[in-house]
C-alpha cells in the first residue's frame, strides 16, 4: 500500500494524484519513513511511484491488528508536526 504526507488537506477524497505532490511533500515522505524505521517498532519504506517519492507499507505479520495500523498513523502524524523534521532541506 502506498500513501503520502500532505502539507494540507487536499479534499475529502482518499486518493491524491502523486503527480500533484510538491518537492517538500516528497521529502517529508522520505524523512518520515526513515524516522519510523530508525525508531524501530515498524518498518515502512519510501519508494518511487511514477517518478514521485511516496511511502509504502505492507502488512506481513499475521498478528498485525488495526491498533498497530492506528499507532503507525498516529506516530506519522506526530512526526510530521516535528519542527526539526519539517526543516530538512528539500533537494532540487
C-alpha positions as CSV (number, residue, x, y, z in Angstrom):
1,X,0.0,0.0,0.0
2,X,1.4,3.4,-1.0
3,X,0.4,6.6,0.9
4,X,1.7,10.1,1.3
5,X,2.2,13.0,3.6
6,X,0.3,16.1,2.5
7,X,1.2,19.6,3.7
8,X,-2.5,20.5,3.8
9,X,-5.8,18.6,3.2
10,X,-6.4,18.3,-0.5
11,X,-10.1,17.3,-0.2
12,X,-12.2,14.6,1.3
13,X,-11.1,12.2,-1.4
14,X,-9.0,9.3,-0.3
15,X,-6.8,9.3,-3.4
16,X,-4.3,12.0,-4.2
17,X,-2.7,12.1,-7.6
18,X,1.0,11.5,-7.0
19,X,1.9,14.0,-9.7
20,X,0.4,16.7,-7.5
21,X,2.9,16.2,-4.7
22,X,5.3,19.0,-4.0
23,X,9.1,18.5,-3.6
24,X,8.5,19.3,0.2
25,X,5.9,16.6,0.5
26,X,8.1,14.1,-1.3
27,X,11.0,15.0,1.1
28,X,8.7,14.5,4.0
29,X,7.6,11.1,2.7
30,X,11.3,10.0,2.7
31,X,12.1,11.6,6.1
32,X,9.0,10.1,7.8
33,X,9.7,6.6,6.5
34,X,13.4,6.9,7.6
35,X,12.5,8.2,11.1
36,X,9.8,5.5,11.7
37,X,12.3,2.8,10.9
38,X,15.0,4.5,13.0
39,X,12.7,4.4,16.0
40,X,12.5,0.6,15.5
41,X,9.0,-0.5,16.1
42,X,7.6,-0.5,12.5
43,X,9.1,-0.9,9.0
44,X,7.9,1.2,6.2
45,X,9.8,2.5,3.2
46,X,10.0,5.3,0.7
47,X,9.6,4.3,-2.9
48,X,9.2,5.9,-6.3
49,X,5.7,5.8,-7.9
50,X,5.6,7.2,-11.4
51,X,8.7,9.2,-10.5
52,X,7.4,10.6,-7.3
53,X,8.5,9.7,-3.7
54,X,5.8,8.2,-1.6
55,X,5.7,5.9,1.5
56,X,5.0,2.2,1.3
57,X,4.0,-0.4,3.8
58,X,2.9,-4.0,3.6
59,X,1.4,-6.0,6.4
60,X,3.2,-9.3,6.6
61,X,2.8,-10.4,10.2
62,X,-0.4,-12.3,10.8
63,X,-0.6,-10.9,14.3
64,X,-0.9,-7.3,13.0
65,X,-4.1,-5.7,14.2
66,X,-6.0,-2.5,13.5
67,X,-4.5,-0.9,16.6
68,X,-1.0,-1.4,15.1
69,X,-2.0,0.5,12.0
70,X,-3.7,3.2,14.0
71,X,-0.5,3.6,16.0
72,X,1.6,3.9,12.8
73,X,-0.8,6.6,11.5
74,X,-0.6,8.4,14.9
75,X,3.2,8.2,15.0
76,X,3.4,9.5,11.4
77,X,1.1,12.4,12.2
78,X,3.1,13.3,15.4
79,X,6.4,13.1,13.5
80,X,5.0,15.3,10.7
81,X,4.5,18.1,13.2
82,X,8.1,17.9,14.5
83,X,9.8,21.2,13.6
84,X,13.2,19.5,13.2
85,X,11.9,17.1,10.6
86,X,10.0,19.9,8.8
87,X,13.2,22.0,8.5
88,X,15.1,19.3,6.5
89,X,16.4,20.7,3.2
90,X,14.4,20.0,0.1
91,X,16.5,18.5,-2.7
92,X,16.4,20.4,-6.0
